[in-house]
Amino acid sequence: MDQDTIKAALKEAIYNRRSTRSYTAQPVPEALLEEIVDAGRHAPSASNRQLTHFYVITNAEKLAGLKAVMTNTLANAEEEAGMSPSLISLIQRAKQGEVDVTYGAPALIVTTNMKGSPNAPADCACVMQNMMLTASAIGLANCWINQFFSLGDRPPIREFFEGLGMSKEEDIFGSLAVGYSENPSTAPIPITGNPVTYIR
């Protein structure tokens, strides 16, 4: 692939990527998931230590179990000062019934890193950006899921992920829902924020 084609594909992925919150049940081919994860593995990391661990969940029973654990955890949580409005909304909704923070996506990629590492959030952010752009470039809808980071220290959430192999030395820093959008023609939301100041 020539440089102009790569540049055009990357620009299209950057400008057309959006957070998708409605997925079909169509499974994501494993080869595509491998491509997304491989792009994440090639992200930069502090001192090139490459400590991000990827958990790729496509097992329907495990995803359903995670949904149940999250709903129960949220339903038993109390609103606290400083909580984001979206998390407060999820707590309120969970007290009324089941919630699915992954929006029914058939695949979830969870990224962890070493507990207490000051560079872990930045390392995982770089990983997540690579994965989101790659997913978009190959035609897959995606959405960064924050709730496992926000609530990852709650015992039911930790126990669930430790049951999948996460060690006690790891914390969750980012998760990516991946699948096929129910509304693939939806246009990206215009960017009106993120001000820029040039110092010349």
C-alpha positions as CSV (number, residue, x, y, z in Angstrom):
1,M,0.0,0.0,0.0
2,D,1.5,3.4,-1.0
3,Q,1.9,6.3,1.5
4,D,-0.9,8.3,0.0
5,T,-3.4,5.4,0.4
6,I,-2.3,4.8,4.0
7,K,-2.6,8.6,4.8
8,A,-6.1,8.7,3.3
9,A,-7.2,5.6,5.1
10,L,-5.8,6.9,8.4
11,K,-7.4,10.4,8.0
12,E,-10.8,8.8,7.1
13,A,-10.6,6.6,10.3
14,I,-9.7,9.6,12.4
15,Y,-12.5,11.9,11.1
16,N,-15.2,9.3,10.7
17,R,-14.7,7.2,13.9
18,R,-17.6,7.6,16.4
19,S,-18.6,6.0,19.6
20,T,-21.2,3.4,18.8
21,R,-23.8,2.4,21.4
22,S,-26.0,0.0,19.5
23,Y,-24.7,-3.3,18.0
24,T,-26.0,-6.2,16.0
25,A,-25.4,-9.7,17.3
26,Q,-23.2,-10.6,14.3
27,P,-19.9,-12.0,15.6
28,V,-16.6,-10.3,14.8
29,P,-14.3,-12.6,12.8
30,E,-11.3,-13.6,14.9
31,A,-8.9,-12.4,12.2
32,L,-10.3,-8.9,12.5
33,L,-10.0,-8.9,16.3
34,E,-6.4,-10.1,16.0
35,E,-5.7,-7.2,13.7
36,I,-7.2,-4.7,16.2
37,V,-5.3,-6.1,19.1
38,D,-2.0,-6.3,17.1
39,A,-2.4,-2.5,16.4
40,G,-2.8,-2.0,20.1
41,R,0.3,-4.0,20.9
42,H,2.3,-1.7,18.6
43,A,1.3,1.4,20.6
44,P,4.1,3.3,22.3
45,S,4.7,2.6,26.0
46,A,6.8,4.3,28.7
47,S,10.4,3.1,28.5
48,N,9.1,0.6,25.9
49,R,8.2,-1.7,28.7
50,Q,5.1,-3.1,26.9
51,L,3.1,-3.9,30.1
52,T,-0.4,-3.7,28.7
53,H,-2.3,-7.0,28.9
54,F,-5.2,-7.6,26.5
55,Y,-8.3,-9.7,27.4
56,V,-10.4,-10.4,24.3
57,I,-13.9,-11.6,25.4
58,T,-16.2,-13.0,22.7
59,N,-17.8,-15.8,24.8
60,A,-21.5,-15.0,25.0
61,E,-21.9,-16.6,28.4
62,K,-19.0,-14.6,29.8
63,L,-20.3,-11.4,28.4
64,A,-23.8,-12.1,29.8
65,G,-22.1,-12.9,33.2
66,L,-20.3,-9.6,33.1
67,K,-23.5,-7.8,32.3
68,A,-25.1,-9.4,35.3
69,V,-22.2,-8.5,37.6
70,M,-22.1,-4.9,36.4
71,T,-25.8,-4.5,36.9
72,N,-25.7,-5.9,40.4
73,T,-22.6,-3.8,41.3
74,L,-24.3,-0.6,40.0
75,A,-27.6,-1.4,41.6
76,N,-25.8,-1.6,45.0
77,A,-23.7,1.5,44.5
78,E,-24.5,4.8,46.0
79,E,-24.1,8.1,44.3
80,E,-21.0,10.0,45.5
81,A,-19.7,13.5,45.1
82,G,-17.5,13.9,42.0
83,M,-19.1,11.0,40.2
84,S,-19.7,11.6,36.5
85,P,-23.3,12.2,35.4
86,S,-23.1,9.1,33.2
87,L,-22.1,6.9,36.1
88,I,-24.9,8.4,38.3
89,S,-27.4,7.7,35.5
90,L,-26.2,4.1,35.2
91,I,-26.6,3.6,39.0
92,Q,-30.1,5.0,38.8
93,R,-31.0,2.8,35.8
94,A,-29.5,-0.4,37.4
95,K,-31.7,0.1,40.5
96,Q,-34.7,-0.1,38.1
97,G,-33.5,-3.1,36.1
98,E,-30.7,-4.6,34.0
99,V,-28.1,-2.4,32.2
100,D,-25.5,-3.3,29.6
101,V,-22.5,-1.0,29.7
102,T,-21.1,-2.7,26.5
103,Y,-24.3,-2.0,24.5
104,G,-24.7,-5.5,23.3
105,A,-21.3,-5.6,21.5
106,P,-20.3,-9.2,20.6
107,A,-16.7,-8.5,21.5
108,L,-15.0,-6.7,24.4
109,I,-11.3,-6.0,24.6
110,V,-10.2,-5.1,28.1
111,T,-6.7,-3.6,28.7
112,T,-4.9,-3.9,32.0
113,N,-1.6,-2.7,33.2
114,M,0.4,-2.9,36.4
115,K,-1.3,-1.7,39.6
116,G,0.1,1.6,40.8
117,S,2.1,2.3,37.7
118,P,2.2,6.1,37.0
119,N,2.5,5.4,33.3
120,A,-0.3,2.8,33.0
121,P,-3.1,5.2,32.1
122,A,-1.1,6.8,29.3
123,D,0.1,3.5,28.0
124,C,-3.4,2.1,27.8
125,A,-4.7,5.3,26.2
126,C,-2.2,4.9,23.4
127,V,-3.2,1.3,23.0
128,M,-6.9,2.2,22.9
129,Q,-6.5,4.9,20.3
130,N,-4.6,2.5,18.0
131,M,-7.3,-0.1,18.4
132,M,-10.2,2.3,17.9
133,L,-8.7,3.7,14.7
134,T,-7.9,0.3,13.4
135,A,-11.4,-1.0,14.1
136,S,-12.9,2.0,12.3
137,A,-10.5,1.5,9.3
138,I,-11.6,-2.1,8.8
139,G,-15.3,-1.3,9.1
140,L,-16.0,-2.2,12.7
141,A,-18.0,0.0,15.1
142,N,-16.5,0.6,18.5
143,C,-16.8,2.5,21.8
144,W,-14.4,3.1,24.7
145,I,-16.1,1.7,27.9
146,N,-15.0,3.5,31.1
147,Q,-17.1,1.6,33.7
148,F,-14.7,-1.2,34.3
149,F,-12.0,1.4,35.0
150,S,-14.3,3.4,37.3
151,L,-15.6,0.4,39.2
152,G,-12.7,-2.1,38.7
153,D,-11.8,-2.0,42.4
154,R,-15.2,-3.2,43.5
155,P,-14.9,-6.9,44.7
156,P,-17.5,-8.4,42.3
157,I,-15.8,-6.8,39.2
158,R,-12.3,-7.7,40.4
159,E,-13.4,-11.3,41.1
160,F,-15.0,-11.6,37.6
161,F,-11.9,-10.5,35.8
162,E,-9.6,-12.4,38.0
163,G,-11.7,-15.4,37.1
164,L,-10.7,-14.7,33.4
165,G,-7.0,-14.7,34.4
166,M,-6.3,-11.1,35.5
167,S,-3.7,-11.1,38.2
168,K,-3.9,-9.3,41.5
169,E,-1.0,-7.0,40.3
170,E,-3.1,-5.7,37.4
171,D,-5.8,-3.0,37.1
172,I,-8.2,-2.3,34.3
173,F,-7.5,1.0,32.5
174,G,-9.5,0.8,29.3
175,S,-12.0,-1.4,27.5
176,L,-13.3,-1.4,23.9
177,A,-16.6,-2.6,22.7
178,V,-16.3,-3.9,19.1
179,G,-18.9,-5.1,16.6
180,Y,-21.2,-4.1,13.8
181,S,-23.4,-1.0,14.2
182,E,-27.1,-1.3,14.0
183,N,-27.1,2.2,12.5
184,P,-24.0,2.2,10.2
185,S,-25.0,5.3,8.3
186,T,-25.0,7.5,11.4
187,A,-22.7,10.5,10.8
188,P,-20.0,11.5,13.3
189,I,-20.9,14.2,15.7
190,P,-19.3,17.6,14.8
191,I,-16.3,18.6,16.8
192,T,-17.1,22.0,18.5
193,G,-14.8,21.8,21.5
194,N,-11.1,21.0,22.1
195,P,-9.8,24.6,21.6
196,V,-6.4,25.2,20.1
197,T,-4.0,28.0,21.1
198,Y,-1.0,28.6,18.9
199,I,2.0,30.3,20.5
200,R,4.0,31.7,17.6
